[in-house]
Amino acid sequence: MELIDNFAYLGVQFSFNGKFLKTKKKLLDQALKAMYSVLQKARKLYLPVEMQLNLFETMVAPILLYGSEVWGFEMSILLTGFN
């Protein structure tokens, strides 16, 4: 049997130490790209704030929450700033 440091399963990086930092960083990067794309198009089309919030909830939030049932139990360093 081969020992490995981490592996990916359904887009979630599982690490030998039980932390999901790589997964969180990847999802954050993807969500930021989606958010900036939504903002750019919203400004170009002069969309109302309510519609922008709806687009965020449907296009950005699911990216951020992907796999949170697995990694969500851990205190998030990215959100709290604590180690």
N, C-alpha and C positions, 0 to 999 in steps of 0.2 A: 504494500500500500504506500502510495506517495503522499508525503506531507506537503501542503501548500499554505501560503500565507493568507490568500483570499480567493474567492470564486464568485462568479456572477450567476444568479438564478432569477430569471424573469426581470432582469434589469436592476436588481438589488445586489450590491456588493457585500458579501458576507466575509468578515475578517476573522482571523484566528483569535483576536482579543475581544471579540464581541461588540466592537464599535462599528458604526456605520458612517464614519466621516466621509469616505469617498462617495458613498451614495448620496449623502446630503449635499456635498459640493457639486456633484454632477447635476442633481435635480435643481439646485439653486441656479446654476449657470443656464440650464435650459429654460427655467422659468423667467429669468431676467431677459433672455432673448425674446421670449414670447411677449413679455410685458412691454418691452421697448417697441416691438412690432405693433402691438395693439395701440400704444400711445401715439406712435407715428401716424398710423392710419386714422385714429380718432381725431387728431389735430388736423389732418389733411381734409377730412370729411366734415369737420365741425360738429362732431357728435356730442349730444348732451351728456352731462356727468352721469346721470342714471344709466344710460346705455353703456358708458365706459365701465362703470362698476359691474354691470351685468356681463360684459365681455371679459372682465378680469375674473369673475367668479366661474365663468364657463371655459375659459381658455388658459388661464394662468394657475389658478388655485389647484386644479386637478394635477398639474405637473408637480407642484410643491408637495401635495399630499400623497403622491404615488408611493405605495409600499409603507405608508406610515403605520399601518397595523403591525408591521414587523419592527421597524426602527423607532416608532413613536414613543415607546416606553422609556427610552434613554433620555436623560437631560440633554437638551440641544445646546451645544457649545456655540453654534452659529447664531442662535436666537438670544441666548442669555448673556454670552460673553464670559461665563465662568468656566473654569477648567475642572 
